[in-house]
Amino acid sequence: MDDESLSDWAKRRDAKIGRLRAVPLVPGEGPSASHLNPDAPRAIQRWNGYTWEPYGTAANLAETRRLLRPRDEEPPPVTAPRPQPLRAGRGRHRKPRPGE
């Protein structure tokens, strides 16, 4: 087993501070999977470095997803390089002509 240094462990742990998670609020021991109860309310919790603390609530799965993963602005369109047309005699496996 490889032991990691305490400083590496602390950096990895501190990187998680502020992370949000959703916990379904379902009564009893029923299923709590999000796909089984999409309309169930959810408690939003935030990791403070030691424990999960209450952060807010969401009415359903769709609202939860908007809170946990907000959409950024639309990314700018990527401009592709202009395709270079193949010249005669310049196939993939051909040797280049002298002077080219």
N, CA, C and O atoms as a DFTB+ gen file, in Angstrom:
400 C
 N C O
     1  1       0.845      -1.192       0.000
     2  2       0.000       0.000       0.000
     3  2       0.881       1.241       0.000
     4  3       1.823       1.334       0.786
     5  1       0.586       2.177      -0.859
     6  2       1.348       3.420      -0.912
     7  2       0.739       4.417       0.059
     8  3      -0.460       4.693       0.027
     9  1       1.585       4.945       0.912
    10  2       1.116       5.971       1.850
    11  2       1.292       7.328       1.199
    12  3       2.360       7.642       0.672
    13  1       0.230       8.139       1.239
    14  2       0.346       9.493       0.707
    15  2       0.711      10.432       1.837
    16  3       0.398      10.178       3.000
    17  1       1.366      11.505       1.490
    18  2       1.782      12.454       2.522
    19  2       0.561      13.179       3.082
    20  3      -0.483      13.276       2.436
    21  1       0.724      13.676       4.282
    22  2      -0.379      14.377       4.938
    23  2      -0.770      15.630       4.169
    24  3      -1.950      15.978       4.123
    25  1       0.190      16.309       3.570
    26  2      -0.127      17.529       2.818
    27  2      -0.952      17.198       1.569
    28  3      -1.867      17.944       1.218
    29  1      -0.633      16.077       0.892
    30  2      -1.420      15.668      -0.269
    31  2      -2.846      15.319       0.140
    32  3      -3.802      15.684      -0.543
    33  1      -2.981      14.623       1.242
    34  2      -4.303      14.256       1.746
    35  2      -5.102      15.514       2.100
    36  3      -6.291      15.604       1.793
    37  1      -4.446      16.484       2.746
    38  2      -5.137      17.717       3.137
    39  2      -5.591      18.510       1.924
    40  3      -6.686      19.074       1.930
    41  1      -4.762      18.564       0.874
    42  2      -5.158      19.271      -0.346
    43  2      -6.376      18.605      -0.979
    44  3      -7.313      19.283      -1.401
    45  1      -6.356      17.273      -1.043
    46  2      -7.479      16.536      -1.634
    47  2      -8.748      16.753      -0.811
    48  3      -9.835      16.900      -1.370
    49  1      -8.612      16.774       0.504
    50  2      -9.767      16.982       1.380
    51  2     -10.297      18.412       1.264
    52  3     -11.510      18.619       1.219
    53  1      -9.411      19.387       1.218
    54  2      -9.834      20.785       1.122
    55  2     -10.478      21.101      -0.220
    56  3     -11.295      22.017      -0.309
    57  1     -10.129      20.368      -1.249
    58  2     -10.724      20.596      -2.564
    59  2     -12.213      20.262      -2.571
    60  3     -12.956      20.749      -3.423
    61  1     -12.645      19.441      -1.632
    62  2     -14.048      19.033      -1.577
    63  2     -14.913      19.988      -0.761
    64  3     -16.137      19.858      -0.768
    65  1     -14.318      20.929      -0.069
    66  2     -15.090      21.865       0.755
    67  2     -15.982      22.703      -0.149
    68  3     -15.533      23.234      -1.165
    69  1     -17.238      22.813       0.228
    70  2     -18.204      23.576      -0.556
    71  2     -19.004      22.724      -1.515
    72  3     -19.936      23.227      -2.141
    73  1     -18.676      21.452      -1.654
    74  2     -19.400      20.558      -2.559
    75  2     -20.823      20.360      -2.041
    76  3     -21.050      20.231      -0.838
    77  1     -21.761      20.338      -2.960
    78  2     -23.170      20.155      -2.618
    79  2     -23.619      18.743      -2.968
    80  3     -23.112      18.128      -3.906
    81  1     -24.584      18.238      -2.194
    82  2     -25.222      16.967      -2.521
    83  2     -26.695      17.062      -2.176
    84  3     -27.102      17.884      -1.355
    85  1     -27.490      16.212      -2.810
    86  2     -28.934      16.187      -2.582
    87  2     -29.304      14.879      -1.899
    88  3     -28.827      13.806      -2.269
    89  1     -30.169      14.995      -0.888
    90  2     -30.649      13.823      -0.166
    91  2     -32.163      13.807      -0.303
    92  3     -32.830      14.749       0.126
    93  1     -32.724      12.740      -0.899
    94  2     -34.181      12.681      -1.046
    95  2     -34.866      12.591       0.316
    96  3     -34.392      11.904       1.221
    97  1     -35.968      13.284       0.440
    98  2     -36.745      13.250       1.685
    99  2     -37.936      12.318       1.478
   100  3     -39.041      12.755       1.156
   101  1     -37.683      11.027       1.673
   102  2     -38.751      10.041       1.525
   103  2     -39.026       9.429       2.886
   104  3     -38.097       9.175       3.651
   105  1     -40.295       9.191       3.195
   106  2     -40.622       8.637       4.510
   107  2     -40.283       7.148       4.591
   108  3     -40.360       6.424       3.598
   109  1     -39.911       6.711       5.783
   110  2     -39.688       5.288       6.028
   111  2     -38.465       4.738       5.327
   112  3     -37.539       5.471       4.981
   113  1     -38.482       3.439       5.128
   114  2     -37.365       2.740       4.513
   115  2     -37.572       2.532       3.021
   116  3     -36.946       1.648       2.437
   117  1     -38.424       3.316       2.397
   118  2     -38.718       3.172       0.979
   119  2     -37.513       3.481       0.117
   120  3     -36.487       3.948       0.611
   121  1     -37.641       3.216      -1.185
   122  2     -36.516       3.490      -2.083
   123  2     -36.229       4.987      -2.145
   124  3     -37.143       5.810      -2.196
   125  1     -34.946       5.318      -2.141
   126  2     -34.579       6.734      -2.170
   127  2     -33.837       7.113      -3.447
   128  3     -33.303       8.218      -3.541
   129  1     -33.793       6.232      -4.414
   130  2     -33.119       6.533      -5.669
   131  2     -33.870       7.635      -6.408
   132  3     -35.100       7.678      -6.390
   133  1     -33.126       8.520      -7.055
   134  2     -33.755       9.678      -7.695
   135  2     -34.663       9.279      -8.849
   136  3     -35.672       9.940      -9.092
   137  1     -34.326       8.210      -9.563
   138  2     -35.166       7.823     -10.695
   139  2     -36.463       7.159     -10.239
   140  3     -37.407       7.060     -11.023
   141  1     -36.529       6.709      -9.000
   142  2     -37.756       6.107      -8.482
   143  2     -38.708       7.148      -7.899
   144  3     -39.923       6.950      -7.888
   145  1     -38.151       8.253      -7.416
   146  2     -38.959       9.318      -6.819
   147  2     -38.555      10.678      -7.397
   148  3     -37.997      11.505      -6.675
   149  1     -38.823      10.922      -8.671
   150  2     -38.373      12.203      -9.238
   151  2     -39.120      13.413      -8.696
   152  3     -38.612      14.532      -8.772
   153  1     -40.314      13.212      -8.152
   154  2     -41.087      14.335      -7.628
   155  2     -40.913      14.538      -6.133
   156  3     -41.509      15.453      -5.564
   157  1     -40.107      13.700      -5.483
   158  2     -39.892      13.832      -4.035
   159  2     -39.023      15.060      -3.758
   160  3     -38.100      15.353      -4.519
   161  1     -39.317      15.777      -2.670
   162  2     -38.459      16.915      -2.319
   163  2     -37.090      16.427      -1.866
   164  3     -36.937      15.281      -1.443
   165  1     -36.103      17.301      -1.957
   166  2     -34.747      16.946      -1.577
   167  2     -34.136      18.011      -0.695
   168  3     -34.373      19.206      -0.867
   169  1     -33.335      17.542       0.262
   170  2     -32.558      18.452       1.098
   171  2     -31.202      18.620       0.431
   172  3     -30.574      17.637       0.038
   173  1     -30.756      19.849       0.302
   174  2     -29.446      20.129      -0.270
   175  2     -28.492      20.323       0.894
   176  3     -28.756      21.115       1.799
   177  1     -27.381      19.597       0.868
   178  2     -26.396      19.681       1.937
   179  2     -25.061      20.130       1.356
   180  3     -24.759      19.896       0.186
   181  1     -24.269      20.782       2.208
   182  2     -22.966      21.313       1.782
   183  2     -21.888      20.753       2.695
   184  3     -22.056      20.726       3.914
   185  1     -20.780      20.305       2.109
   186  2     -19.666      19.759       2.879
   187  2     -18.807      20.908       3.392
   188  3     -18.342      21.735       2.607
   189  1     -18.594      20.964       4.705
   190  2     -17.812      22.057       5.287
   191  2     -16.397      21.624       5.666
   192  3     -15.655      22.397       6.271
   193  1     -16.026      20.418       5.323
   194  2     -14.703      19.914       5.653
   195  2     -14.737      18.879       6.757
   196  3     -13.790      18.110       6.924
   197  1     -15.834      18.856       7.518
   198  2     -15.949      17.913       8.621
   199  2     -17.255      17.131       8.566
   200  3     -17.292      15.946       8.900
   201  1     -18.321      17.795       8.145
   202  2     -19.628      17.153       8.108
   203  2     -20.497      17.822       7.051
   204  3     -20.180      18.915       6.581
   205  1     -21.590      17.167       6.678
   206  2     -22.553      17.743       5.746
   207  2     -23.506      18.626       6.540
   208  3     -24.131      18.164       7.495
   209  1     -23.623      19.897       6.152
   210  2     -24.518      20.826       6.848
   211  2     -25.670      21.198       5.929
   212  3     -25.508      21.195       4.708
   213  1     -26.835      21.519       6.493
   214  2     -27.981      21.904       5.657
   215  2     -27.658      23.167       4.859
   216  3     -27.038      24.103       5.364
   217  1     -28.096      23.164       3.599
   218  2     -27.833      24.298       2.719
   219  2     -29.117      24.858       2.132
   220  3     -29.216      26.062       1.897
   221  1     -30.106      23.997       1.891
   222  2     -31.364      24.445       1.309
   223  2     -32.229      23.252       0.953
   224  3     -31.931      22.116       1.323
   225  1     -33.302      23.525       0.231
   226  2     -34.194      22.455      -0.214
   227  2     -34.546      22.664      -1.680
   228  3     -34.422      23.759      -2.227
   229  1     -34.985      21.583      -2.287
   230  2     -35.447      21.636      -3.667
   231  2     -36.743      20.848      -3.745
   232  3     -36.906      19.841      -3.056
   233  1     -37.660      21.304      -4.581
   234  2     -38.983      20.694      -4.648
   235  2     -38.997      19.362      -5.389
   236  3     -39.805      18.488      -5.077
   237  1     -38.102      19.200      -6.375
   238  2     -38.119      17.952      -7.153
   239  2     -36.745      17.739      -7.780
   240  3     -35.821      18.524      -7.566
   241  1     -36.628      16.674      -8.549
   242  2     -35.346      16.311      -9.147
   243  2     -34.853      17.364     -10.144
   244  3     -33.660      17.666     -10.180
   245  1     -35.744      17.914     -10.941
   246  2     -35.338      18.909     -11.938
   247  2     -34.752      20.156     -11.263
   248  3     -33.726      20.676     -11.704
   249  1     -35.389      20.625     -10.217
   250  2     -34.874      21.792      -9.496
   251  2     -33.548      21.469      -8.815
   252  3     -32.655      22.313      -8.745
   253  1     -33.429      20.254      -8.320
   254  2     -32.177      19.823      -7.688
   255  2     -31.032      19.862      -8.681
   256  3     -29.945      20.343      -8.362
   257  1     -31.269      19.362      -9.873
   258  2     -30.216      19.363     -10.888
   259  2     -29.812      20.776     -11.272
   260  3     -28.635      21.036     -11.523
   261  1     -30.783      21.701     -11.321
   262  2     -30.448      23.096     -11.631
   263  2     -29.586      23.709     -10.534
   264  3     -28.710      24.526     -10.820
   265  1     -29.826      23.321      -9.275
   266  2     -29.034      23.866      -8.176
   267  2     -27.633      23.264      -8.114
   268  3     -26.655      23.975      -7.885
   269  1     -27.542      21.953      -8.317
   270  2     -26.253      21.282      -8.170
   271  2     -25.348      21.468      -9.380
   272  3     -24.128      21.540      -9.235
   273  1     -25.925      21.545     -10.558
   274  2     -25.136      21.671     -11.787
   275  2     -25.671      22.808     -12.641
   276  3     -26.314      22.568     -13.663
   277  1     -25.412      24.046     -12.229
   278  2     -25.921      25.171     -13.038
   279  2     -25.241      25.203     -14.394
   280  3     -24.046      24.936     -14.519
   281  1     -26.021      25.533     -15.393
   282  2     -25.471      25.614     -16.750
   283  2     -24.666      26.894     -16.885
   284  3     -25.105      27.974     -16.491
   285  1     -23.511      26.751     -17.436
   286  2     -22.687      27.930     -17.718
   287  2     -23.230      28.587     -18.978
   288  3     -24.134      28.067     -19.632
   289  1     -22.664      29.728     -19.299
   290  2     -23.047      30.371     -20.542
   291  2     -22.689      29.441     -21.691
   292  3     -21.817      28.582     -21.562
   293  1     -23.364      29.620     -22.799
   294  2     -23.087      28.771     -23.949
   295  2     -21.642      28.955     -24.382
   296  3     -21.166      30.083     -24.512
   297  1     -20.942      27.846     -24.606
   298  2     -19.544      27.996     -25.021
   299  2     -19.461      28.623     -26.407
   300  3     -20.350      28.428     -27.235
   301  1     -18.406      29.368     -26.655
   302  2     -18.274      29.981     -27.982
   303  2     -18.098      28.893     -29.033
   304  3     -17.517      27.843     -28.761
   305  1     -18.597      29.149     -30.221
   306  2     -18.452      28.129     -31.264
   307  2     -16.979      27.932     -31.617
   308  3     -16.201      28.884     -31.681
   309  1     -16.629      26.691     -31.841
   310  2     -15.247      26.358     -32.187
   311  2     -15.096      26.467     -33.694
   312  3     -15.873      25.892     -34.457
   313  1     -14.099      27.203     -34.100
   314  2     -13.872      27.336     -35.537
   315  2     -12.886      26.266     -35.962
   316  3     -11.772      26.185     -35.444
   317  1     -13.303      25.460     -36.894
   318  2     -12.455      24.386     -37.402
   319  2     -11.517      24.946     -38.450
   320  3     -11.871      25.889     -39.157
   321  1     -10.329      24.382     -38.560
   322  2      -9.420      24.856     -39.609
   323  2      -9.988      24.532     -40.984
   324  3     -10.674      23.528     -41.176
   325  1      -9.684      25.412     -41.935
   326  2     -10.186      25.192     -43.300
   327  2      -9.590      23.924     -43.872
   328  3      -8.380      23.721     -43.775
   329  1     -10.395      23.072     -44.458
   330  2      -9.832      21.861     -45.057
   331  2      -8.997      22.227     -46.277
   332  3      -9.357      23.101     -47.065
   333  1      -7.894      21.546     -46.403
   334  2      -7.017      21.775     -47.538
   335  2      -7.369      20.759     -48.619
   336  3      -7.286      19.554     -48.379
   337  1      -7.764      21.226     -49.812
   338  2      -8.110      20.267     -50.862
   339  2      -6.872      19.506     -51.306
   340  3      -5.769      20.051     -51.342
   341  1      -7.071      18.252     -51.640
   342  2      -5.965      17.434     -52.122
   343  2      -5.640      17.809     -53.555
   344  3      -6.530      17.954     -54.393
   345  1      -4.379      17.960     -53.819
   346  2      -3.959      18.234     -55.183
   347  2      -3.746      16.914     -55.907
   348  3      -3.578      15.868     -55.279
   349  1      -3.756      16.971     -57.193
   350  2      -3.557      15.763     -57.986
   351  2      -2.196      15.160     -57.673
   352  3      -1.195      15.872     -57.592
   353  1      -2.165      13.857     -57.500
   354  2      -0.921      13.159     -57.250
   355  2      -0.404      13.268     -55.840
   356  3       0.753      12.932     -55.588
   357  1      -1.227      13.729     -54.901
   358  2      -0.774      13.883     -53.513
   359  2      -1.575      12.970     -52.595
   360  3      -2.106      13.416     -51.578
   361  1      -1.660      11.714     -52.947
   362  2      -2.404      10.779     -52.117
   363  2      -1.706      10.531     -50.796
   364  3      -0.586      10.993     -50.578
   365  1      -2.354       9.820     -49.939
   366  2      -1.845       9.577     -48.599
   367  2      -0.528       8.797     -48.619
   368  3       0.340       9.040     -47.781
   369  1      -0.371       7.878     -49.547
   370  2       0.803       7.022     -49.559
   371  2       1.806       7.390     -50.647
   372  3       2.766       6.652     -50.868
   373  1       1.606       8.500     -51.322
   374  2       2.512       8.876     -52.396
   375  2       3.670       9.680     -51.838
   376  3       3.536      10.381     -50.835
   377  1       4.796       9.569     -52.498
   378  2       5.950      10.350     -52.113
   379  2       5.781      11.777     -52.628
   380  3       5.185      11.980     -53.685
   381  1       6.293      12.767     -51.902
   382  2       6.173      14.132     -52.411
   383  2       7.010      14.325     -53.674
   384  3       8.056      13.704     -53.861
   385  1       6.517      15.194     -54.512
   386  2       7.235      15.499     -55.748
   387  2       8.448      16.342     -55.425
   388  3       8.462      17.049     -54.417
   389  1       9.460      16.279     -56.260
   390  2      10.633      17.132     -56.018
   391  2      10.238      18.602     -56.049
   392  3       9.476      19.032     -56.915
   393  1      10.756      19.356     -55.111
   394  2      10.467      20.772     -55.045
   395  2       9.232      21.094     -54.207
   396  3       8.868      22.265     -54.099
   397  1       8.592      20.124     -53.626
   398  2       7.395      20.403     -52.800
   399  2       7.718      20.232     -51.342
   400  3       6.849      20.420     -50.491
